[in-house]
């Protein structure tokens, strides 16, 4: 796939649901409670804080984009 993409994961794991191929960036903070949505809990969560998504900072995204030559 030649079109680059960036995917954000929080309560779910990119290992199971992430993009396939080489031209993708996956943003995921593997926190102590991640992944909280799994097949074992019927893909539901009681999470109220979603720190897994809130902890992904703009600077982290820009760094990944720059590192992968998507930003010039």
C-alpha positions in Angstrom: 0.0 0.0 0.0 1.6 3.3 -1.1 -0.7 5.7 0.8 0.7 6.3 4.3 -1.7 6.2 7.3 -1.6 6.9 11.0 -3.8 4.9 13.4 -4.6 5.7 17.0 -5.2 2.9 19.5 -6.2 3.2 23.1 -8.5 0.7 24.7 -7.9 -1.8 21.9 -4.7 -3.4 20.7 -3.0 -2.7 17.4 -1.6 -6.2 17.4 -5.1 -7.5 16.7 -6.7 -4.6 14.9 -3.8 -2.6 13.5 -3.1 -1.9 9.8 -1.2 -4.5 7.7 1.7 -3.4 5.6 4.8 -1.2 5.9 3.5 2.3 5.2 1.6 2.8 8.5 2.3 4.5 11.8 0.5 3.2 14.9 0.2 5.4 17.9 -0.4 3.3 21.1 0.7 3.8 24.7 0.9 0.3 26.3 -0.4 1.3 29.7 -0.8 -1.0 32.7 -4.5 -1.3 32.0 -4.2 -1.8 28.2 -5.9 -3.2 26.3 -9.1 -2.9 28.4 -11.4 -3.8 25.5 -10.8 -7.5 24.5 -12.7 -10.4 23.2 -12.6 -11.8 26.8 -14.8 -8.9 28.1 -17.2 -8.8 25.1 -15.4 -5.7 23.8 -16.8 -3.5 26.5 -15.0 -1.4 29.2 -15.8 0.5 32.4 -12.9 2.8 31.8 -13.7 6.4 32.8 -10.3 8.0 32.3 -9.0 6.9 28.8 -5.5 7.9 29.7 -4.3 5.5 27.0 -5.6 8.0 24.4 -5.0 11.2 26.3 -1.4 10.3 26.8 -0.7 10.4 23.0 0.7 13.9 22.6 0.8 16.0 19.5 4.6 16.1 19.7 4.6 12.3 19.7 2.6 12.2 16.5 4.8 14.9 14.9 7.9 13.0 15.8 6.6 9.8 14.2 5.5 11.6 11.1 8.9 13.3 10.8 10.8 10.0 11.5 8.9 8.3 8.7 9.4 11.1 6.2 5.8 11.9 6.0 6.4 15.5 7.1 8.9 17.4 5.1 
